[in-house]
Amino acid sequence: MSEGSKPQRLFGLFALGWLLLNVPLLTLWDRPVMLWGVPLMPLALFAGWAGLIALAAWVAEAPGEP
């Protein structure tokens, strides 16, 4: 990563997380649907949360900047 790109990427992840966990987008998943016996809303919520954590770890651990 180039100098200064890590903070920009982490801020971008913050913005993405804010959008994903915001009420208007969460209501898209509020449907009476079950996947693998789990309602769609909690499944989408925790999958998005886990994805954000994985992306943040990947960006934070990327080589190139101390």
C-alpha positions in Angstrom: 0.0 0.0 0.0 1.2 3.5 -0.7 1.8 6.1 2.0 -1.4 7.2 3.6 -3.7 4.7 1.8 -4.3 2.5 4.8 -6.2 5.2 6.8 -8.2 6.1 3.7 -9.2 2.4 3.3 -10.1 2.0 6.9 -12.2 5.2 6.7 -13.9 3.7 3.6 -14.7 0.6 5.6 -16.1 2.7 8.4 -18.4 4.4 5.8 -19.4 1.1 4.3 -20.2 -0.3 7.7 -22.2 2.7 8.6 -24.3 2.3 5.5 -24.7 -1.5 5.9 -25.8 -1.2 9.5 -28.1 1.8 8.9 -31.8 1.3 9.3 -32.9 2.0 5.7 -30.6 -0.7 4.3 -31.4 -3.1 7.1 -35.1 -3.0 6.3 -34.2 -4.5 2.9 -33.5 -7.8 4.8 -36.6 -7.7 7.0 -38.6 -10.4 5.1 -40.3 -13.5 6.4 -37.7 -15.7 4.7 -35.7 -18.5 6.4 -32.3 -19.6 5.2 -30.9 -22.8 6.9 -33.5 -22.3 9.6 -32.3 -18.8 10.4 -34.4 -15.6 9.6 -32.9 -13.5 6.8 -32.4 -10.3 8.9 -30.0 -11.7 11.6 -28.2 -13.8 9.0 -27.6 -10.8 6.8 -26.7 -8.6 9.8 -24.1 -11.0 11.2 -22.7 -11.9 7.7 -22.2 -8.2 6.9 -20.6 -7.6 10.3 -18.2 -10.6 9.9 -17.3 -9.3 6.4 -16.5 -5.9 7.7 -14.3 -7.4 10.4 -12.5 -9.6 7.9 -11.9 -6.6 5.5 -10.7 -4.4 8.4 -8.2 -7.1 9.5 -7.0 -7.6 5.9 -6.4 -3.8 5.5 -4.8 -3.4 8.9 -2.4 -6.4 8.4 -1.4 -5.5 4.8 2.3 -5.0 4.4 3.9 -1.8 3.2 3.2 0.7 6.0 4.2 0.4 9.6 
